[in-house]
């Protein structure tokens, strides 16, 4: 496997934010960065009828990664940056490239207000079919957003990183997802906030409304399960401060809230090798649409 961080680039604001994030991640990992532009050919009559002819479209598709690479090299002189221009269906090409990457980084349009994503069809398709980690970065994401403010309350990229947030299903945890989150926290010299949301079994729903002791007991059991899952990881990564939270309610809502103070949100996706449809999972898909920080989706069996 090629140890490379790959960023999909199409010239949009969200893809430029993704390329910048990918450069910072490549620097943290000590890996090279490849900027990839996927040019989707159109039938000649359509190209001739459009405002830009086929040759002009190809010229711009080559210029976009070249100019972005030059800018990134100036701001990150320690990162080896290469470019590649490919043709084909973007989701298929990018999914194929992800197989040989340490991770793939794509952009998504950010919502106004409290933040969030509008995840496009290409991003969803790549996340659904990739068997390597994919990070989605919203438009407008800046390095300072991942760091705490300085003592004067001014955004700064020189202050400590905000925590990494891990969405964890304690009942069926996956080692690759947990390790990715711990590793991200180590590289950022920051803490790890583990969020475990749970809902009671359906047959408890009515009883919980009138039995506070039952709710307390279920909460205790879930917290104990979370502690048991995390204990070996605390020992493996003793330098990472871990804050574990177990609470009843929709996990996606809890993760969206936690993302507002996070440098990165890490969630898992179970691999389903069906060629039909996009299989992401309701929690992960909701987090992708509503998180206020970059989201890393780590696939697992």
matplotlib code that plots the C-alpha trace (Angstrom):
import matplotlib.pyplot as plt

x = [0.0, 1.3, 1.7, 0.2, -2.5, -4.7, -7.0, -9.7, -9.6, -12.0, -11.3, -14.3, -14.0, -14.7, -12.1, -9.5, -10.3, -9.9, -6.5, -5.3, -6.5, -4.8, -1.6, -1.7, -2.5, 0.3, 2.7, 1.5, 2.0, 5.3, 3.7, 3.6, 0.5, -1.1, -3.7, -6.0, -8.3, -10.8, -11.9, -15.2, -15.2, -18.4, -19.6, -17.9, -21.2, -22.0, -18.5, -18.6, -22.0, -20.9, -19.2, -15.9, -14.8, -13.2, -9.6, -10.3, -12.0, -8.9, -6.6, -8.5, -8.6, -4.8, -4.3, -6.4, -4.1, -0.9, -1.7, -3.0, 0.2, 2.3, 0.4, 0.6, 4.4, 4.9, 2.9, 4.1, 7.7, 8.3, 5.5, 6.2, 3.3, 2.5, -0.4, -2.3, -5.0, -7.3, -10.5, -13.5, -16.5, -15.2, -16.7, -15.3, -11.9, -11.6, -12.8, -10.2, -7.4, -8.4, -7.4, -3.7, -3.8, -3.3, -6.4, -8.5, -9.7, -12.7, -14.6, -18.2, -20.1, -20.5, -23.9, -24.2, -24.9, -23.8, -22.0, -22.4, -22.1, -24.0, -22.6, -22.7, -23.3, -19.7, -18.6, -21.4, -20.6, -16.8, -17.5, -20.0, -17.6, -14.1, -12.4, -9.8, -10.5, -12.1, -12.1, -14.7, -13.8, -16.4, -15.9, -14.3, -12.4, -9.2, -6.3, -7.3, -10.7, -8.9, -7.1, -8.2, -8.3, -5.3, -5.6, -7.1, -9.7, -8.2, -8.1, -4.6, -2.9, -0.1, -2.3, -3.1, -5.4, -9.0, -9.9, -10.4, -14.0, -14.7, -18.2, -18.1, -20.6, -19.5, -21.7, -19.8, -16.5, -14.0, -10.3, -9.4, -11.8, -10.6, -7.0, -7.5, -8.9, -6.2, -3.5, -5.1, -5.0, -1.4, -0.3, -2.1, -0.9, -4.4, -7.1, -9.6, -13.3, -15.2, -19.0, -21.2, -24.9, -27.4, -31.1, -32.9, -34.5, -38.0, -39.6, -38.1, -39.4, -42.6, -41.0, -38.2, -40.8, -41.9, -38.9, -35.9, -34.1, -34.3, -32.8, -30.0, -29.2, -29.1, -26.9, -24.5, -24.3, -23.6, -20.9, -19.3, -19.3, -17.6, -15.0, -14.2, -13.8, -11.5, -9.3, -6.8, -6.6, -5.8, -2.9, -1.7, -1.8, -1.0, -0.1, -3.6, -6.0, -9.4, -12.8, -15.5, -19.2, -22.1, -25.6, -29.0, -30.3, -29.5, -25.8, -25.7, -27.1, -24.5, -21.7, -22.9, -22.9, -19.4, -18.1, -18.4, -15.4, -13.5, -10.5, -11.7, -14.6, -14.0, -16.8, -17.0, -18.7, -19.4, -18.2, -20.9, -19.6, -22.9, -22.4, -25.9, -26.7, -24.7, -24.3, -23.1, -25.4, -27.8, -25.6, -22.5, -24.6, -26.3, -22.9, -21.6, -24.4, -24.4, -20.8, -19.1, -15.6, -13.8, -15.2, -13.1, -15.1, -13.1, -14.5, -14.4, -15.6]
y = [0.0, 3.5, 5.6, 8.7, 11.2, 11.9, 14.9, 15.2, 18.6, 20.3, 24.0, 24.5, 26.2, 23.0, 21.0, 23.7, 23.5, 19.7, 20.1, 22.4, 20.0, 17.1, 19.1, 19.6, 15.9, 14.8, 17.0, 15.5, 12.0, 12.7, 11.5, 12.9, 14.5, 13.9, 16.3, 14.6, 16.2, 13.9, 15.2, 13.7, 13.8, 14.9, 14.0, 16.2, 17.9, 18.8, 20.2, 22.2, 23.6, 24.7, 27.9, 26.1, 23.7, 20.4, 21.7, 24.6, 22.3, 20.0, 23.1, 24.2, 20.7, 20.6, 24.1, 23.6, 21.0, 22.6, 26.0, 24.5, 22.4, 25.5, 27.3, 24.3, 23.9, 27.5, 27.1, 23.6, 23.4, 20.1, 18.2, 16.5, 17.5, 15.8, 16.2, 13.8, 14.5, 11.6, 11.1, 9.1, 9.1, 11.0, 8.7, 5.6, 7.0, 8.4, 5.2, 3.3, 5.7, 5.3, 1.7, 2.7, 5.6, 6.2, 8.2, 10.1, 13.7, 15.3, 18.5, 19.2, 22.5, 23.9, 25.1, 28.6, 29.2, 26.5, 24.6, 21.3, 19.7, 19.3, 16.1, 15.7, 12.5, 12.0, 12.2, 9.9, 7.4, 7.4, 7.0, 4.2, 2.2, 2.9, 0.4, 3.0, 6.0, 9.0, 12.4, 15.0, 18.7, 21.5, 24.6, 27.4, 25.0, 26.7, 25.5, 27.8, 26.1, 23.0, 24.8, 26.4, 30.2, 32.1, 33.7, 36.8, 34.8, 35.2, 32.2, 30.8, 27.8, 27.9, 27.0, 23.3, 21.3, 20.8, 17.2, 14.4, 13.1, 9.4, 8.1, 4.6, 1.8, 0.1, -3.0, -3.8, -1.8, -2.1, -1.9, -0.1, 2.8, 3.1, 3.0, 5.6, 8.0, 7.4, 7.8, 11.1, 12.4, 11.4, 13.2, 16.3, 16.0, 16.4, 14.5, 12.0, 12.5, 9.3, 9.7, 6.6, 7.3, 4.5, 3.9, 1.4, -1.7, -1.0, -3.1, -0.8, 2.4, 2.6, 1.4, 4.0, 6.8, 5.7, 3.8, 6.1, 3.2, 1.2, 4.1, 4.5, 0.8, 0.8, 3.9, 2.2, -0.9, 1.1, 3.2, 0.0, -1.5, 1.6, 1.6, -2.1, -1.4, 1.5, 0.1, -1.8, 1.3, 3.6, 1.2, 1.1, 4.9, 6.0, 9.6, 10.3, 11.8, 10.1, 11.6, 9.0, 9.9, 7.5, 8.9, 7.9, 9.6, 9.7, 9.1, 11.3, 14.3, 13.8, 13.7, 16.8, 18.7, 17.4, 18.3, 22.0, 21.8, 19.1, 19.2, 16.0, 13.6, 9.9, 7.5, 3.9, 2.4, -1.3, -2.6, -4.0, -5.2, -4.9, -3.1, -1.6, 1.4, 3.5, 1.8, 4.2, 3.7, 6.2, 7.5, 8.1, 9.6, 12.0, 13.0, 13.7, 16.1, 17.9, 17.9, 21.2, 19.7, 17.5, 13.9, 10.8, 7.7, 4.5, 1.4, -1.9, -5.5]
z = [0.0, -0.9, 2.2, 0.7, 1.7, -1.3, -1.7, -4.4, -6.0, -8.4, -7.8, -5.5, -2.1, -0.3, -2.3, -1.6, 2.1, 1.9, 0.1, 2.8, 5.6, 3.7, 3.6, 7.4, 8.0, 5.7, 7.7, 10.9, 9.5, 7.7, 4.4, 0.9, -0.5, -3.8, -5.3, -7.8, -10.2, -11.9, -15.3, -16.4, -20.2, -21.9, -25.4, -28.1, -29.2, -25.7, -25.1, -28.2, -27.3, -23.8, -22.9, -22.6, -25.3, -24.6, -24.9, -22.6, -20.0, -20.0, -19.6, -16.5, -15.1, -15.3, -14.0, -10.8, -9.1, -10.4, -8.9, -5.7, -5.3, -5.7, -3.0, -0.6, -1.2, -0.2, 3.0, 3.8, 2.5, 4.4, 2.6, -0.7, -3.1, -6.4, -8.7, -10.9, -13.5, -14.3, -16.4, -15.6, -13.2, -10.1, -7.5, -9.2, -9.7, -6.2, -4.6, -6.6, -5.5, -1.9, -2.0, -2.2, 0.2, 3.9, 3.7, 1.2, 1.8, 0.1, 0.5, 1.4, 1.3, 4.8, 6.1, 7.6, 11.3, 13.7, 10.9, 9.2, 5.8, 2.6, 1.5, -2.3, -4.2, -5.0, -1.4, -0.3, -2.9, -2.1, 1.7, 1.0, -1.2, 0.1, 2.3, 3.4, 5.8, 4.1, 5.6, 4.7, 5.2, 5.0, 3.0, 5.0, 7.3, 8.6, 10.6, 13.4, 13.7, 14.9, 17.8, 21.0, 21.0, 22.5, 26.0, 24.4, 22.7, 19.2, 16.8, 16.4, 14.8, 17.4, 20.4, 21.4, 19.3, 20.3, 21.4, 18.9, 19.2, 18.7, 18.2, 19.7, 19.7, 22.9, 22.2, 19.0, 19.0, 16.2, 16.9, 13.6, 14.4, 18.0, 17.0, 14.3, 16.9, 19.4, 16.8, 15.6, 19.2, 19.6, 16.5, 17.7, 21.3, 22.4, 24.4, 23.1, 23.9, 23.5, 23.0, 23.4, 22.9, 23.6, 23.6, 25.8, 24.3, 23.0, 25.7, 28.3, 26.8, 28.9, 32.0, 31.9, 31.9, 35.4, 36.8, 37.4, 39.1, 35.9, 33.9, 36.5, 36.3, 32.5, 32.5, 35.0, 32.7, 29.6, 31.4, 32.7, 29.2, 27.8, 30.5, 29.8, 26.1, 26.6, 29.4, 27.0, 24.8, 27.7, 28.5, 24.9, 24.6, 28.2, 27.1, 25.7, 28.2, 27.6, 28.5, 28.1, 28.0, 28.0, 27.8, 26.6, 23.4, 19.7, 19.2, 16.1, 18.1, 20.8, 18.3, 16.4, 19.7, 20.6, 17.1, 17.9, 20.2, 18.2, 15.9, 14.3, 14.6, 14.0, 13.2, 11.8, 8.9, 8.5, 5.1, 2.9, -0.4, -2.3, -5.7, -5.4, -3.2, -0.7, 2.6, 5.3, 8.3, 9.8, 12.6, 10.4, 7.6, 10.1, 11.5, 8.0, 7.4, 10.8, 12.2, 12.6, 12.3, 9.8, 9.9, 9.4, 8.4, 9.1, 7.4, 9.2, 8.8]

ax = plt.figure().add_subplot(projection="3d")
ax.plot(x, y, z, "-o")
ax.set_aspect("equal")
plt.show()
